Amino acid sequence: MTDKSTRTLAKYYIVGAGCGDPGLITVKGMELLKRADVLIYAGSLVHPDLVAASSASEKYDSWGMKLEEIISVIEAGVAKGLCVVRLHSGDPALYGSIIEQIVPLRERGIEPEIVPGVSSMFGAAAALQTQLTLRGVSESVIVTRPSGKTLSDAEDQIHELSKHDATLIIFLGTDKIEQVMQSLDRPPQTPVAVVYHATWEDQKILIGTIETISQQTKEAGIVKSALIIIGNVVRGAESGYLNSYLYSGDA
């Protein structure tokens, strides 16, 4: 038996596809996509143009695949000396579930190389033409999501996090948006944006307040694939921001 500590570790690639617009994948990510022999992509969360851009002879839509199946495909490809690319939506560091892939593959002597992507929270900020941190408005960003199938086990966390004077970004929460808004410890007139499919062709932007955004979202029929941004940065140029030190003339 070969000692695990002395054998050469093989490698596959975890690539962030970006948040929608296929032009937002990194140069390195696109190069790997075109080189791939085996492509495993995150279903409809990845723009179909990116899947089409890959000349991989094996392409797998991971929607509905079990973790064990994904690991088996990666392991088999690496064992054949093929270029295996696991294409995630957005950036794999945020809710990408990559560690649960890395651990069992590492036990098999397979190490990944991770290529970052553009997260939907940056795509949403670009769509809103604002900054997530803005001098005189918010200097910090909190990223979270509701936990579990109901909000009950996450309500206290979101409630406590909302007390901080920071931009609050909530992933995977539009299906529970009414409960999320009710759990916030902020004034009801606090600005809120819901950005559906940021940077995609069918992008939708809703801007309201804690008091109104639930009804707006319901009327728009948005229940998934959207990001919630809470805080005065949503107002962008109308937020009462201060110029940065770079432009303020301050020493």
Disulfide bonds with the S-S distance in Angstrom:
none
